[in-house]
């Protein structure tokens, strides 16, 4: 395995009965990288995370985690921690007692000294002695992260860690993950929150119907080769509208709205055409106060790629059904 890779997967396939959860998945995750996993419900994200945590084994393909080939045994590779479908907690115990119990179950009393530090990192010091029965979803997610931190993982695998987080909790979690990556820990996380992924991740993998439709740097999903809708707030909306209408490659939308400081224009363009429009605005003395995509590049790519995959799968299914029908007709005609 490449020494710079925390995860190397090739041709990973996983079945549940007749359902293909993963279909020939290839994945590389570098050391010290925060890698996002995106996909619609049923795309195979949780299955892939489960394989990384040793909760399941692939039916075929090769998976190497932290330099070690993952075999057929249900066992998490050393140095890997995290959770899928939410962390498992004892509701009758306090947050501190939950972490102490997990430490005892692992048979590693040395980690008990780090319980208070782990609770502080995720922002749960003030509720450390409260029973987790009354914890919100976001608080349970943070406690699950604290439990993973106790093991000093080299690979952290998290399923929807931002679920239920308030702004303060989100800040704590983002800070922890960013620090871990800076110190060399690899992080793989799934999320439906595109803003979280864009804020945290170096690279993302998009899954649809068990297959990877994109994997690579976020920059490759930017609008260099895909038109996006952008919100423009300027000092002179009328002049901005005229300039946009005469800029090649820029299309005005009727979805103009009132925003802070004036009318917000919505235009559709590729990045080069948008750059041309911005240059014209500056040249004409029109101040640009806000420029932002209506839908983030990651979300736009996610919608486009998963829809393409869904359409292709439906077409293949229709073609297969038609072939079966033709075959039956031929047999009946004999």
VOVEX-786546 format. One record per residue (C-alpha): residue number from 1; residue in three letters; x, y, z. Coordinates in nm, 3 decimals. Example, Ala and Ser with C-alpha at 12.3 -4.5 7.8 and 13.67 -1.06 7.14 Angstrom:
BEGIN
(guro 1 ALA (1.230 -0.450 0.780))
(guro 2 SER (1.367 -0.106 0.714))
//
This chain:
BEGIN
(guro 1 UNK (0.000 0.000 0.000))
(guro 2 UNK (0.113 0.355 -0.073))
(guro 3 UNK (0.259 0.488 0.255))
(guro 4 UNK (0.077 0.816 0.197))
(guro 5 UNK (-0.266 0.649 0.188))
(guro 6 UNK (-0.481 0.579 0.491))
(guro 7 UNK (-0.738 0.392 0.279))
(guro 8 UNK (-0.699 0.209 -0.049))
(guro 9 UNK (-1.002 0.026 -0.187))
(guro 10 UNK (-1.020 -0.150 -0.520))
(guro 11 UNK (-1.326 -0.317 -0.670))
(guro 12 UNK (-1.518 -0.333 -0.341))
(guro 13 UNK (-1.854 -0.506 -0.384))
(guro 14 UNK (-2.108 -0.577 -0.111))
(guro 15 UNK (-2.442 -0.756 -0.142))
(guro 16 UNK (-2.734 -0.782 0.097))
(guro 17 UNK (-2.935 -1.061 -0.055))
(guro 18 UNK (-3.025 -0.949 -0.406))
(guro 19 UNK (-2.944 -0.586 -0.328))
(guro 20 UNK (-2.610 -0.452 -0.450))
(guro 21 UNK (-2.505 -0.203 -0.180))
(guro 22 UNK (-2.159 -0.136 -0.329))
(guro 23 UNK (-2.064 -0.211 -0.688))
(guro 24 UNK (-1.693 -0.208 -0.774))
(guro 25 UNK (-1.596 0.085 -0.551))
(guro 26 UNK (-1.243 0.229 -0.575))
(guro 27 UNK (-1.134 0.479 -0.312))
(guro 28 UNK (-0.809 0.646 -0.202))
(guro 29 UNK (-0.788 0.860 0.111))
(guro 30 UNK (-0.458 1.028 0.194))
(guro 31 UNK (-0.311 1.052 0.542))
(guro 32 UNK (-0.407 1.369 0.725))
(guro 33 UNK (-0.698 1.434 0.489))
(guro 34 UNK (-1.063 1.504 0.568))
(guro 35 UNK (-1.254 1.315 0.302))
(guro 36 UNK (-1.627 1.364 0.253))
(guro 37 UNK (-1.872 1.094 0.149))
(guro 38 UNK (-2.187 1.217 -0.024))
(guro 39 UNK (-2.485 1.045 -0.177))
(guro 40 UNK (-2.862 1.009 -0.162))
(guro 41 UNK (-3.026 0.772 0.082))
(guro 42 UNK (-2.949 0.414 -0.017))
(guro 43 UNK (-2.637 0.508 -0.215))
(guro 44 UNK (-2.408 0.285 -0.006))
(guro 45 UNK (-2.243 0.541 0.223))
(guro 46 UNK (-2.322 0.366 0.552))
(guro 47 UNK (-2.219 0.030 0.406))
(guro 48 UNK (-1.880 0.170 0.305))
(guro 49 UNK (-1.827 0.331 0.645))
(guro 50 UNK (-1.918 0.001 0.809))
(guro 51 UNK (-1.652 -0.179 0.606))
(guro 52 UNK (-1.391 0.072 0.722))
(guro 53 UNK (-1.491 0.016 1.086))
(guro 54 UNK (-1.487 -0.361 1.055))
(guro 55 UNK (-1.862 -0.392 1.110))
(guro 56 UNK (-1.898 -0.585 0.784))
(guro 57 UNK (-1.675 -0.741 0.520))
(guro 58 UNK (-1.680 -0.698 0.144))
(guro 59 UNK (-1.797 -0.984 -0.078))
(guro 60 UNK (-1.521 -0.908 -0.327))
(guro 61 UNK (-1.244 -0.658 -0.389))
(guro 62 UNK (-0.944 -0.549 -0.184))
(guro 63 UNK (-0.946 -0.306 0.108))
(guro 64 UNK (-0.637 -0.179 0.288))
(guro 65 UNK (-0.667 0.043 0.595))
(guro 66 UNK (-0.365 0.212 0.753))
(guro 67 UNK (-0.136 -0.014 0.555))
(guro 68 UNK (-0.305 -0.338 0.660))
(guro 69 UNK (-0.519 -0.556 0.431))
(guro 70 UNK (-0.866 -0.604 0.580))
(guro 71 UNK (-0.950 -0.975 0.592))
(guro 72 UNK (-1.269 -1.171 0.630))
(guro 73 UNK (-1.299 -1.129 1.007))
(guro 74 UNK (-1.540 -0.876 1.157))
(guro 75 UNK (-1.277 -0.669 1.332))
(guro 76 UNK (-1.191 -0.302 1.321))
(guro 77 UNK (-0.831 -0.247 1.210))
(guro 78 UNK (-0.602 -0.105 1.476))
(guro 79 UNK (-0.596 0.275 1.491))
(guro 80 UNK (-0.950 0.313 1.355))
(guro 81 UNK (-1.240 0.465 1.552))
(guro 82 UNK (-1.577 0.620 1.486))
(guro 83 UNK (-1.944 0.534 1.455))
(guro 84 UNK (-2.223 0.471 1.205))
(guro 85 UNK (-2.596 0.527 1.261))
(guro 86 UNK (-2.513 0.730 1.571))
(guro 87 UNK (-2.298 0.638 1.871))
(guro 88 UNK (-2.411 0.367 2.112))
(guro 89 UNK (-2.456 0.510 2.465))
(guro 90 UNK (-2.583 0.393 2.803))
(guro 91 UNK (-2.876 0.628 2.874))
(guro 92 UNK (-2.870 0.572 3.251))
(guro 93 UNK (-2.505 0.678 3.277))
(guro 94 UNK (-2.361 1.027 3.268))
(guro 95 UNK (-2.141 1.144 2.983))
(guro 96 UNK (-1.827 1.089 3.193))
(guro 97 UNK (-1.947 0.746 3.308))
(guro 98 UNK (-2.018 0.643 2.948))
(guro 99 UNK (-1.662 0.723 2.848))
(guro 100 UNK (-1.523 0.548 3.155))
(guro 101 UNK (-1.731 0.237 3.074))
(guro 102 UNK (-1.606 0.231 2.716))
(guro 103 UNK (-1.249 0.265 2.838))
(guro 104 UNK (-1.299 -0.025 3.078))
(guro 105 UNK (-1.451 -0.242 2.806))
(guro 106 UNK (-1.145 -0.181 2.592))
(guro 107 UNK (-0.926 -0.282 2.884))
(guro 108 UNK (-0.716 0.031 2.859))
(guro 109 UNK (-0.713 0.212 3.191))
(guro 110 UNK (-0.451 0.452 3.061))
(guro 111 UNK (-0.716 0.630 2.855))
(guro 112 UNK (-0.927 0.721 3.161))
(guro 113 UNK (-0.701 1.017 3.228))
(guro 114 UNK (-0.804 1.165 2.894))
(guro 115 UNK (-1.180 1.161 2.956))
(guro 116 UNK (-1.203 1.518 3.081))
(guro 117 UNK (-0.987 1.639 2.792))
(guro 118 UNK (-1.206 1.458 2.537))
(guro 119 UNK (-1.521 1.609 2.689))
(guro 120 UNK (-1.365 1.954 2.679))
(guro 121 UNK (-1.262 1.916 2.315))
(guro 122 UNK (-1.621 1.850 2.206))
(guro 123 UNK (-1.772 2.113 2.435))
(guro 124 UNK (-1.947 1.885 2.685))
(guro 125 UNK (-1.763 1.975 3.005))
(guro 126 UNK (-2.066 2.152 3.151))
(guro 127 UNK (-2.287 1.843 3.110))
(guro 128 UNK (-2.023 1.581 3.188))
(guro 129 UNK (-2.216 1.459 3.494))
(guro 130 UNK (-2.563 1.464 3.334))
(guro 131 UNK (-2.727 1.138 3.233))
(guro 132 UNK (-2.722 1.093 2.857))
(guro 133 UNK (-3.090 0.994 2.861))
(guro 134 UNK (-3.171 1.364 2.835))
(guro 135 UNK (-2.911 1.448 2.571))
(guro 136 UNK (-3.017 1.597 2.241))
(guro 137 UNK (-2.913 1.436 1.912))
(guro 138 UNK (-2.632 1.686 1.871))
(guro 139 UNK (-2.500 1.622 2.223))
(guro 140 UNK (-2.502 1.246 2.164))
(guro 141 UNK (-2.309 1.297 1.840))
(guro 142 UNK (-2.048 1.502 2.024))
(guro 143 UNK (-2.019 1.240 2.298))
(guro 144 UNK (-1.966 0.975 2.032))
(guro 145 UNK (-1.683 1.184 1.890))
(guro 146 UNK (-1.533 1.218 2.239))
(guro 147 UNK (-1.540 0.839 2.275))
(guro 148 UNK (-1.354 0.802 1.947))
(guro 149 UNK (-1.094 1.059 2.052))
(guro 150 UNK (-1.002 0.853 2.360))
(guro 151 UNK (-0.841 0.591 2.136))
(guro 152 UNK (-0.609 0.845 1.970))
(guro 153 UNK (-0.718 0.722 1.625))
(guro 154 UNK (-0.513 0.746 1.308))
(guro 155 UNK (-0.833 0.707 1.105))
(guro 156 UNK (-1.163 0.853 1.222))
(guro 157 UNK (-1.483 0.734 1.051))
(guro 158 UNK (-1.798 0.936 1.121))
(guro 159 UNK (-2.154 0.897 0.997))
(guro 160 UNK (-2.342 1.230 0.988))
(guro 161 UNK (-2.144 1.386 1.277))
(guro 162 UNK (-2.320 1.722 1.226))
(guro 163 UNK (-2.668 1.582 1.289))
(guro 164 UNK (-2.853 1.798 1.540))
(guro 165 UNK (-2.562 2.031 1.610))
(guro 166 UNK (-2.629 2.389 1.711))
(guro 167 UNK (-2.381 2.658 1.601))
(guro 168 UNK (-2.167 2.614 1.914))
(guro 169 UNK (-2.157 2.236 1.875))
(guro 170 UNK (-2.075 2.268 1.507))
(guro 171 UNK (-1.786 2.500 1.590))
(guro 172 UNK (-1.646 2.251 1.842))
(guro 173 UNK (-1.671 1.956 1.603))
(guro 174 UNK (-1.519 2.145 1.311))
(guro 175 UNK (-1.234 2.260 1.531))
(guro 176 UNK (-1.162 1.907 1.653))
(guro 177 UNK (-1.165 1.754 1.305))
(guro 178 UNK (-0.948 2.027 1.157))
(guro 179 UNK (-0.694 1.989 1.437))
(guro 180 UNK (-0.685 1.612 1.401))
(guro 181 UNK (-0.620 1.636 1.027))
(guro 182 UNK (-0.347 1.893 1.086))
(guro 183 UNK (-0.181 1.647 1.327))
(guro 184 UNK (-0.194 1.366 1.070))
(guro 185 UNK (-0.519 1.183 1.147))
(guro 186 UNK (-0.729 1.090 0.845))
(guro 187 UNK (-1.103 1.156 0.868))
(guro 188 UNK (-1.378 1.007 0.654))
(guro 189 UNK (-1.723 1.149 0.717))
(guro 190 UNK (-2.061 1.130 0.553))
(guro 191 UNK (-2.300 1.422 0.559))
(guro 192 UNK (-2.604 1.568 0.390))
(guro 193 UNK (-2.478 1.914 0.493))
(guro 194 UNK (-2.295 2.045 0.188))
(guro 195 UNK (-2.175 2.353 0.376))
(guro 196 UNK (-2.002 2.132 0.633))
(guro 197 UNK (-1.829 1.928 0.364))
(guro 198 UNK (-1.715 2.236 0.177))
(guro 199 UNK (-1.581 2.391 0.497))
(guro 200 UNK (-1.394 2.079 0.611))
(guro 201 UNK (-1.304 1.850 0.323))
(guro 202 UNK (-1.007 1.845 0.089))
(guro 203 UNK (-1.169 1.580 -0.131))
(guro 204 UNK (-1.513 1.427 -0.168))
(guro 205 UNK (-1.655 1.106 -0.308))
(guro 206 UNK (-2.008 1.104 -0.447))
(guro 207 UNK (-2.193 0.773 -0.445))
(guro 208 UNK (-2.510 0.686 -0.635))
(guro 209 UNK (-2.677 0.344 -0.645))
(guro 210 UNK (-2.366 0.181 -0.500))
(guro 211 UNK (-2.118 0.324 -0.750))
(guro 212 UNK (-1.880 0.617 -0.737))
(guro 213 UNK (-1.980 0.891 -0.978))
(guro 214 UNK (-1.708 1.135 -0.866))
(guro 215 UNK (-1.404 1.125 -0.639))
(guro 216 UNK (-1.145 1.397 -0.613))
(guro 217 UNK (-1.066 1.750 -0.493))
(guro 218 UNK (-1.351 1.990 -0.431))
(guro 219 UNK (-1.192 2.227 -0.680))
(guro 220 UNK (-1.276 1.986 -0.963))
(guro 221 UNK (-1.644 2.030 -0.878))
(guro 222 UNK (-1.623 2.406 -0.910))
(guro 223 UNK (-1.808 2.572 -1.193))
(guro 224 UNK (-1.521 2.581 -1.440))
(guro 225 UNK (-1.709 2.335 -1.660))
(guro 226 UNK (-2.062 2.366 -1.523))
(guro 227 UNK (-2.303 2.659 -1.532))
(guro 228 UNK (-2.433 2.774 -1.196))
(guro 229 UNK (-2.681 3.038 -1.081))
(guro 230 UNK (-2.520 3.326 -0.889))
(guro 231 UNK (-2.665 3.600 -0.671))
(guro 232 UNK (-2.534 3.949 -0.749))
(guro 233 UNK (-2.589 4.244 -0.516))
(guro 234 UNK (-2.450 4.569 -0.658))
(guro 235 UNK (-2.466 4.943 -0.597))
(guro 236 UNK (-2.662 4.994 -0.920))
(guro 237 UNK (-2.895 4.702 -1.009))
(guro 238 UNK (-3.020 4.854 -1.334))
(guro 239 UNK (-2.672 4.912 -1.477))
(guro 240 UNK (-2.568 4.569 -1.355))
(guro 241 UNK (-2.867 4.416 -1.533))
(guro 242 UNK (-2.776 4.590 -1.861))
(guro 243 UNK (-2.413 4.483 -1.836))
(guro 244 UNK (-2.514 4.124 -1.759))
(guro 245 UNK (-2.748 4.119 -2.057))
(guro 246 UNK (-2.462 4.220 -2.290))
(guro 247 UNK (-2.194 3.988 -2.144))
(guro 248 UNK (-2.139 3.679 -2.362))
(guro 249 UNK (-2.210 3.355 -2.176))
(guro 250 UNK (-2.419 3.522 -1.905))
(guro 251 UNK (-2.793 3.467 -1.884))
(guro 252 UNK (-3.022 3.673 -1.665))
(guro 253 UNK (-3.280 3.495 -1.454))
(guro 254 UNK (-3.623 3.628 -1.366))
(guro 255 UNK (-3.558 3.524 -1.006))
(guro 256 UNK (-3.460 3.869 -0.883))
(guro 257 UNK (-3.518 3.926 -0.512))
(guro 258 UNK (-3.489 4.203 -0.260))
(guro 259 UNK (-3.178 4.174 -0.048))
(guro 260 UNK (-2.986 4.377 0.205))
(guro 261 UNK (-2.902 4.701 0.037))
(guro 262 UNK (-3.106 4.661 -0.281))
(guro 263 UNK (-3.220 4.429 -0.557))
(guro 264 UNK (-3.036 4.101 -0.596))
(guro 265 UNK (-2.986 3.981 -0.953))
(guro 266 UNK (-2.959 3.613 -1.040))
(guro 267 UNK (-2.742 3.518 -1.338))
(guro 268 UNK (-2.637 3.184 -1.484))
(guro 269 UNK (-2.285 3.147 -1.621))
(guro 270 UNK (-1.963 2.950 -1.632))
(guro 271 UNK (-1.680 3.091 -1.420))
(guro 272 UNK (-1.494 3.259 -1.714))
(guro 273 UNK (-1.811 3.442 -1.822))
(guro 274 UNK (-1.882 3.542 -1.463))
(guro 275 UNK (-1.528 3.679 -1.431))
(guro 276 UNK (-1.590 3.884 -1.747))
(guro 277 UNK (-1.907 4.029 -1.597))
(guro 278 UNK (-1.730 4.122 -1.273))
(guro 279 UNK (-1.455 4.299 -1.470))
(guro 280 UNK (-1.718 4.496 -1.665))
(guro 281 UNK (-1.895 4.597 -1.344))
(guro 282 UNK (-1.570 4.724 -1.193))
(guro 283 UNK (-1.478 4.907 -1.513))
(guro 284 UNK (-1.814 5.082 -1.514))
(guro 285 UNK (-1.782 5.184 -1.150))
(guro 286 UNK (-2.055 4.952 -1.022))
(guro 287 UNK (-1.968 4.827 -0.673))
(guro 288 UNK (-2.008 4.452 -0.622))
(guro 289 UNK (-2.137 4.395 -0.268))
(guro 290 UNK (-2.222 4.027 -0.285))
(guro 291 UNK (-2.145 3.742 -0.524))
(guro 292 UNK (-2.237 3.388 -0.425))
(guro 293 UNK (-2.375 3.075 -0.590))
(guro 294 UNK (-2.745 3.016 -0.528))
(guro 295 UNK (-2.659 2.649 -0.486))
(guro 296 UNK (-2.305 2.553 -0.384))
(guro 297 UNK (-2.084 2.389 -0.648))
(guro 298 UNK (-2.080 2.067 -0.443))
(guro 299 UNK (-2.457 2.055 -0.413))
(guro 300 UNK (-2.503 2.134 -0.782))
(guro 301 UNK (-2.259 1.860 -0.881))
(guro 302 UNK (-2.421 1.618 -0.638))
(guro 303 UNK (-2.765 1.678 -0.788))
(guro 304 UNK (-2.640 1.657 -1.147))
(guro 305 UNK (-2.424 1.347 -1.104))
(guro 306 UNK (-2.669 1.148 -0.896))
(guro 307 UNK (-2.953 1.233 -1.132))
(guro 308 UNK (-2.743 1.118 -1.429))
(guro 309 UNK (-2.667 0.794 -1.248))
(guro 310 UNK (-3.034 0.744 -1.159))
(guro 311 UNK (-3.142 0.808 -1.517))
(guro 312 UNK (-2.878 0.570 -1.652))
(guro 313 UNK (-2.983 0.296 -1.410))
(guro 314 UNK (-3.347 0.338 -1.509))
(guro 315 UNK (-3.256 0.320 -1.879))
(guro 316 UNK (-3.053 0.003 -1.821))
(guro 317 UNK (-3.343 -0.151 -1.629))
(guro 318 UNK (-3.588 -0.062 -1.908))
(guro 319 UNK (-3.353 -0.204 -2.171))
(guro 320 UNK (-3.310 -0.526 -1.971))
(guro 321 UNK (-3.685 -0.565 -1.929))
(guro 322 UNK (-3.737 -0.507 -2.301))
(guro 323 UNK (-3.478 -0.773 -2.384))
(guro 324 UNK (-3.658 -1.021 -2.158))
(guro 325 UNK (-3.991 -0.936 -2.324))
(guro 326 UNK (-3.844 -0.984 -2.672))
(guro 327 UNK (-3.690 -1.314 -2.566))
(guro 328 UNK (-4.024 -1.441 -2.433))
(guro 329 UNK (-4.199 -1.338 -2.755))
(guro 330 UNK (-3.941 -1.525 -2.962))
(guro 331 UNK (-3.986 -1.839 -2.751))
(guro 332 UNK (-4.366 -1.819 -2.775))
(guro 333 UNK (-4.344 -1.779 -3.153))
(guro 334 UNK (-4.156 -2.107 -3.198))
//
